[in-house]
Amino acid sequence: MSLSRTATSRAPSARPLVVSADEELLDELLRLLAAAGAEAELATGGPALRRAHRTAPLVLVGADALGNAGLRALPRRPGVVVVTTGELPAAEWASAVELGAERVAVLPGDESWLLARSSAAVRSPVDRGWLVAVGGSCGGAGASTVATAVAVAAAPGVLLVDGDPWGGGLDLLLGAERAEGLRWPDLAGLRGRVAGDALLAALPEVGGVHVLASSRDAPAPVPDEALAAVIGAARSVGCPVVLDLSRAGPPEGAAAVGDADLAVLVVPGRLRAATAARLLVEQPGSPWASAHLVVGRVPGGLGREGVADVVGRPVLAELPHDRSVVPRGERGEPPAVAVRSPLGSVARRVLTEVRAGTSQRMGADVR
């Protein structure tokens, strides 16, 4: 369950998370947060709790929620405060310690401290970076090329994340295979909150694109927790993220796709590829259910209208054959994204869509 009670207008990234079902305590916390100039995000379980727990600048946990199984299962993070209106029994103190709480605030005595702590947490927040997830309806659809083109067009200051451990390493498409920096084997153990600036500084960077690539020597699946930690770290410091999931079949990257501001499915203009895309978006609970399509033009194949009709999703752009892709890739050169180039046109259409969508969501939040 997730809902918000408006205290004042703030960007979504500045919302403190409140976890409680105690109505009297909720009223007190919302009053305090309103005084701090913040809008609360209320969540008690499910994906809403997991997402808000990762991104909130401050987490206020009511004493009544200390036994919440969903909350206790989440990784420890800084900025957790347990709030109560009376002294905690020893067992609940132990639960607060297990959550990694920095303090147990007892109201009304600690009201001034909690107000100051909340104000500091939401002061001058950085706009959260957007996330675009790109997948292919079948092998060889060109999803990695499209994802790389989007990142190059969005540079500087963008992170390209390789979500396909058996794709040979996305750094090859940028000519960054010899660039110094960390790859997925070095970061597969990440969990919880990570310093975004430090992460970006540790990755290879070419032409303003930071890239986290898979290993060519020891490929292995990317743990969901590590993927979430990397994406969350970059977005928390305002860095946009492009996630390449060239093989879009579940469950690879499902949670990350669900959190994306825009999901893009690359579908070659062939009946079998379009049918595969339809099965993917129609699967119950599929994170690709709201995806927009990029249709790869195939001589004699389905056009954009035909693919849209088969898949049942809107076509964002059509990608003509680009003769420069293969030779540039073999030379280790990034995709060409000039204004009139095929990939450049597609990349800019994707960027226009995600930026427009992000602006609309922020505007709705302000209202």
C-alpha positions as CSV (number, residue, x, y, z in Angstrom):
1,M,0.0,0.0,0.0
2,S,1.3,3.4,-0.9
3,L,-0.2,6.9,-0.6
4,S,0.9,10.4,0.0
5,R,-0.5,13.3,2.0
6,T,0.5,16.6,0.7
7,A,2.4,18.8,3.1
8,T,4.1,21.1,0.5
9,S,5.4,20.9,-3.1
10,R,8.7,19.0,-3.4
11,A,10.3,16.8,-6.0
12,P,9.7,13.1,-5.6
13,S,13.3,12.5,-4.8
14,A,12.9,14.7,-1.6
15,R,10.1,12.7,0.0
16,P,10.9,11.2,3.3
17,L,9.4,7.7,3.8
18,V,7.0,7.1,6.7
19,V,6.3,3.5,7.7
20,S,3.4,3.3,10.1
21,A,-0.2,2.4,10.4
22,D,-0.8,4.3,13.7
23,E,-3.1,7.2,12.7
24,E,-2.3,9.4,15.6
25,L,1.5,9.0,15.0
26,L,1.0,9.6,11.3
27,D,-0.8,12.9,12.0
28,E,2.1,14.0,14.2
29,L,4.8,13.0,11.6
30,L,3.0,14.6,8.7
31,R,2.6,17.8,10.7
32,L,6.3,17.8,11.5
33,L,7.3,17.0,7.9
34,A,5.0,19.8,6.7
35,A,6.9,22.2,9.0
36,A,10.1,20.9,7.5
37,G,8.9,21.7,4.0
38,A,8.5,18.0,2.9
39,E,5.9,15.8,1.4
40,A,5.7,12.3,2.9
41,E,5.7,9.0,1.1
42,L,3.7,6.5,3.1
43,A,4.3,2.8,2.4
44,T,3.9,-0.3,4.5
45,G,4.8,-3.1,2.1
46,G,5.3,-4.4,-1.4
47,P,7.2,-2.7,-4.3
48,A,6.2,0.7,-3.1
49,L,8.0,0.1,0.2
50,R,11.1,-1.3,-1.5
51,R,11.4,1.5,-4.0
52,A,10.8,4.3,-1.4
53,H,13.2,2.7,1.0
54,R,16.0,2.9,-1.6
55,T,15.4,6.5,-2.6
56,A,14.0,8.4,0.4
57,P,16.4,10.9,2.0
58,L,15.0,9.9,5.4
59,V,13.0,6.9,6.7
60,L,10.7,7.4,9.7
61,V,9.5,4.1,11.2
62,G,6.7,4.1,13.7
63,A,7.1,1.9,16.7
64,D,4.0,-0.1,15.5
65,A,5.9,-1.1,12.3
66,L,9.0,-2.5,14.0
67,G,7.6,-6.0,13.4
68,N,6.9,-5.4,9.7
69,A,8.3,-8.4,7.9
70,G,8.7,-6.5,4.6
71,L,10.7,-3.7,6.3
72,R,12.9,-6.1,8.2
73,A,13.8,-8.0,5.0
74,L,15.2,-4.8,3.3
75,P,18.9,-4.1,3.4
76,R,20.2,-1.7,6.1
77,R,20.7,1.9,5.1
78,P,21.6,5.2,6.7
79,G,18.9,7.8,7.6
80,V,16.5,5.5,9.5
81,V,14.8,7.0,12.6
82,V,12.3,5.1,14.8
83,V,9.6,7.3,16.2
84,T,7.4,6.5,19.2
85,T,5.1,8.3,21.6
86,G,6.3,6.4,24.6
87,E,9.3,4.5,25.9
88,L,10.1,1.3,23.9
89,P,10.2,-2.1,25.6
90,A,13.5,-3.9,25.4
91,A,12.4,-6.2,22.5
92,E,11.4,-3.2,20.4
93,W,14.7,-1.5,21.1
94,A,16.4,-4.6,19.8
95,S,14.3,-4.4,16.6
96,A,15.3,-0.8,16.2
97,V,18.9,-1.7,16.4
98,E,18.4,-4.5,13.8
99,L,17.0,-1.9,11.4
100,G,20.1,0.2,11.8
101,A,18.2,3.1,13.3
102,E,20.4,6.1,14.0
103,R,18.1,7.2,16.8
104,V,14.8,6.4,18.6
105,A,12.9,9.7,18.7
106,V,10.3,9.9,21.5
107,L,7.5,12.4,20.9
108,P,6.8,15.1,22.1
109,G,10.2,15.4,23.8
110,D,12.3,14.9,20.7
111,E,10.0,17.0,18.4
112,S,12.6,19.8,17.9
113,W,15.3,17.3,17.0
114,L,13.1,15.4,14.6
115,L,12.1,18.7,12.9
116,A,15.7,19.7,12.4
117,R,16.7,16.2,11.2
118,S,13.8,16.2,8.7
119,S,14.7,19.7,7.4
120,A,18.3,18.7,6.8
121,A,17.3,15.6,5.0
122,V,15.1,17.4,2.4
123,R,17.2,20.5,2.0
124,S,18.3,21.3,-1.6
125,P,17.7,17.8,-3.0
126,V,19.4,16.7,-6.3
127,D,16.9,16.0,-9.1
128,R,16.8,12.2,-9.5
129,G,18.3,10.9,-12.7
130,W,15.9,9.2,-15.1
131,L,16.1,5.5,-16.0
132,V,15.6,4.0,-19.5
133,A,15.5,0.2,-19.8
134,V,16.1,-1.2,-23.3
135,G,15.4,-4.8,-24.3
136,G,15.0,-6.9,-27.4
137,S,12.2,-9.1,-28.3
138,C,14.7,-11.7,-29.7
139,G,18.4,-12.2,-30.0
140,G,20.1,-9.9,-32.5
141,A,17.3,-7.3,-32.3
142,G,19.8,-4.5,-31.8
143,A,18.9,-3.5,-28.3
144,S,22.5,-3.0,-27.2
145,T,23.2,-0.7,-30.1
146,V,20.1,1.3,-29.4
147,A,20.9,1.5,-25.7
148,T,24.4,2.6,-26.4
149,A,23.2,5.2,-28.9
150,V,20.8,6.6,-26.3
151,A,23.6,6.9,-23.8
152,V,25.9,8.6,-26.3
153,A,23.2,11.1,-27.3
154,A,22.5,11.9,-23.6
155,A,26.2,12.5,-22.8
156,P,27.9,13.9,-20.9
157,G,27.1,12.6,-17.5
158,V,25.2,9.4,-18.2
159,L,25.7,5.8,-17.0
160,L,25.3,2.9,-19.4
161,V,24.7,-0.4,-17.5
162,D,25.3,-3.8,-19.1
163,G,22.5,-6.1,-18.0
164,D,23.5,-9.0,-20.4
165,P,26.3,-11.0,-18.8
166,W,26.7,-13.1,-21.9
167,G,26.8,-10.3,-24.5
168,G,30.5,-9.9,-24.6
169,G,30.8,-6.7,-22.7
170,L,29.0,-3.5,-23.6
171,D,32.3,-1.5,-23.3
172,L,33.2,-2.9,-26.7
173,L,30.5,-0.8,-28.4
174,L,32.1,2.3,-26.9
175,G,35.7,1.3,-27.6
176,A,36.3,1.3,-23.8
177,E,37.4,-2.3,-23.4
178,R,40.9,-1.2,-22.4
179,A,39.8,1.7,-20.3
180,E,40.6,1.5,-16.6
181,G,37.8,1.0,-14.2
182,L,35.5,-1.5,-12.5
183,R,33.4,-4.1,-14.3
184,W,30.5,-6.2,-13.0
185,P,32.7,-8.9,-11.3
186,D,34.1,-6.2,-9.1
187,L,30.6,-4.9,-8.1
188,A,28.4,-8.0,-8.0
189,G,28.5,-8.0,-4.2
190,L,27.0,-4.5,-3.8
191,R,23.9,-4.2,-1.6
192,G,21.9,-1.3,-0.2
193,R,22.9,2.4,-0.6
194,V,26.1,3.2,-2.4
195,A,27.8,6.6,-2.9
196,G,26.9,7.6,-6.4
197,D,29.8,10.0,-7.0
198,A,32.4,7.4,-5.9
199,L,30.8,4.7,-8.1
200,L,30.8,6.8,-11.2
201,A,34.4,7.9,-10.6
202,A,35.4,4.2,-10.4
203,L,33.9,3.2,-13.8
204,P,35.4,3.5,-17.3
205,E,34.3,6.6,-19.0
206,V,34.4,7.5,-22.7
207,G,33.1,10.7,-24.3
208,G,31.0,11.5,-21.2
209,V,29.5,8.1,-20.9
210,H,30.3,6.0,-17.8
211,V,29.9,2.3,-18.5
212,L,29.5,-0.7,-16.3
213,A,30.2,-3.7,-18.5
214,S,30.0,-7.4,-18.1
215,S,33.1,-9.6,-18.0
216,R,34.4,-11.4,-21.1
217,D,36.5,-13.7,-19.0
218,A,34.1,-14.8,-16.3
219,P,30.5,-13.9,-17.2
220,A,27.9,-14.5,-14.5
221,P,24.4,-13.3,-13.8
222,V,24.1,-9.9,-12.3
223,P,22.4,-10.1,-8.9
224,D,19.2,-8.0,-8.6
225,E,20.5,-6.4,-5.4
226,A,23.7,-5.3,-7.1
227,L,21.8,-4.0,-10.1
228,A,19.5,-2.0,-7.9
229,A,22.3,-0.6,-5.8
230,V,24.2,0.6,-8.9
231,I,21.2,2.2,-10.6
232,G,20.1,3.8,-7.4
233,A,23.5,5.2,-6.6
234,A,23.8,6.9,-10.0
235,R,20.3,8.2,-10.0
236,S,20.6,9.6,-6.5
237,V,23.3,12.1,-7.7
238,G,21.3,13.1,-10.7
239,C,23.0,10.9,-13.2
240,P,20.7,9.4,-15.9
241,V,20.9,5.7,-16.5
242,V,20.5,3.6,-19.6
243,L,20.1,-0.1,-18.8
244,D,20.7,-2.6,-21.6
245,L,18.8,-5.9,-21.3
246,S,19.4,-7.2,-24.8
247,R,17.6,-10.4,-24.0
248,A,14.3,-9.1,-22.5
249,G,12.8,-12.4,-21.3
250,P,11.9,-12.6,-17.6
251,P,13.1,-12.6,-15.0
252,E,16.3,-10.7,-16.1
253,G,16.3,-7.2,-14.6
254,A,12.5,-7.3,-14.0
255,A,12.7,-5.1,-10.9
256,A,14.8,-2.5,-12.6
257,V,12.5,-2.4,-15.6
258,G,9.6,-1.9,-13.3
259,D,11.3,1.1,-11.8
260,A,12.2,2.6,-15.2
261,D,10.8,5.9,-16.4
262,L,10.7,4.5,-19.9
263,A,10.9,0.9,-21.1
264,V,11.9,0.4,-24.7
265,L,11.5,-2.9,-26.5
266,V,13.4,-3.2,-29.8
267,V,11.5,-5.4,-32.2
268,P,12.7,-6.4,-35.7
269,G,9.9,-6.0,-38.3
270,R,9.3,-9.8,-38.6
271,L,6.2,-11.7,-37.6
272,R,8.0,-14.1,-35.3
273,A,9.9,-11.2,-33.5
274,A,6.7,-9.2,-33.1
275,T,4.9,-12.3,-31.8
276,A,7.6,-12.8,-29.2
277,A,7.2,-9.2,-28.1
278,R,3.5,-9.7,-27.7
279,L,4.0,-12.8,-25.5
280,L,6.5,-10.8,-23.5
281,V,4.3,-7.7,-22.8
282,E,1.2,-9.8,-22.2
283,Q,2.7,-12.1,-19.6
284,P,1.0,-11.5,-16.3
285,G,3.0,-9.1,-14.2
286,S,5.5,-8.4,-17.0
287,P,7.6,-5.3,-16.4
288,W,7.5,-4.8,-20.1
289,A,3.7,-4.4,-20.2
290,S,4.0,-0.6,-20.7
291,A,6.9,-0.7,-23.0
292,H,7.2,1.5,-26.1
293,L,8.5,-0.1,-29.2
294,V,11.4,0.7,-31.6
295,V,10.8,-1.2,-34.8
296,G,13.8,-2.4,-36.8
297,R,13.0,-2.0,-40.5
298,V,13.4,-5.3,-42.4
299,P,13.1,-5.4,-46.2
300,G,9.8,-7.1,-47.0
301,G,8.9,-7.4,-43.4
302,L,6.3,-5.8,-41.1
303,G,6.2,-2.0,-41.0
304,R,5.6,0.0,-37.8
305,E,1.8,-0.3,-38.1
306,G,2.0,-4.1,-38.5
307,V,4.3,-4.5,-35.5
308,A,2.1,-2.2,-33.4
309,D,-0.9,-4.2,-34.4
310,V,0.7,-7.6,-33.4
311,V,2.2,-6.4,-30.2
312,G,-0.5,-4.1,-29.0
313,R,1.9,-1.4,-27.9
314,P,2.7,2.1,-29.4
315,V,5.7,2.5,-31.7
316,L,8.1,5.2,-30.5
317,A,10.3,5.1,-33.5
318,E,11.3,3.1,-36.6
319,L,14.9,2.3,-37.1
320,P,16.1,2.0,-40.7
321,H,19.1,-0.1,-41.6
322,D,22.3,1.8,-40.6
323,R,25.2,0.6,-42.7
324,S,27.7,2.3,-40.3
325,V,26.8,0.2,-37.3
326,V,28.8,-2.9,-38.0
327,P,32.0,-1.2,-39.2
328,R,32.0,1.3,-36.4
329,G,31.5,-1.5,-33.9
330,E,34.4,-3.5,-35.4
331,R,36.6,-0.5,-35.1
332,G,35.6,0.1,-31.5
333,E,33.8,3.4,-32.3
334,P,30.6,4.4,-30.6
335,P,27.4,4.5,-32.7
336,A,26.9,7.6,-34.8
337,V,24.2,9.8,-33.3
338,A,24.4,12.8,-35.6
339,V,21.0,14.6,-36.0
340,R,20.3,13.0,-39.4
341,S,21.7,9.5,-38.7
342,P,19.2,6.6,-38.2
343,L,20.4,5.9,-34.7
344,G,20.6,9.5,-33.8
345,S,17.0,10.1,-34.7
346,V,15.9,7.1,-32.6
347,A,18.0,8.1,-29.6
348,R,16.7,11.6,-29.6
349,R,13.1,10.4,-29.9
350,V,13.7,8.1,-26.8
351,L,15.3,11.0,-24.9
352,T,12.4,13.4,-25.7
353,E,9.9,10.8,-24.5
354,V,11.7,10.1,-21.2
355,R,12.3,13.7,-20.4
356,A,8.7,14.7,-21.2
357,G,7.4,11.9,-19.0
358,T,9.7,12.8,-16.1
359,S,8.6,16.4,-16.3
360,Q,5.0,15.5,-16.3
361,R,5.4,13.3,-13.2
362,M,7.2,16.1,-11.4
363,G,4.6,18.6,-12.4
364,A,1.8,16.2,-11.2
365,D,3.6,15.9,-7.9
366,V,3.9,19.6,-7.4
367,R,0.1,20.0,-8.1
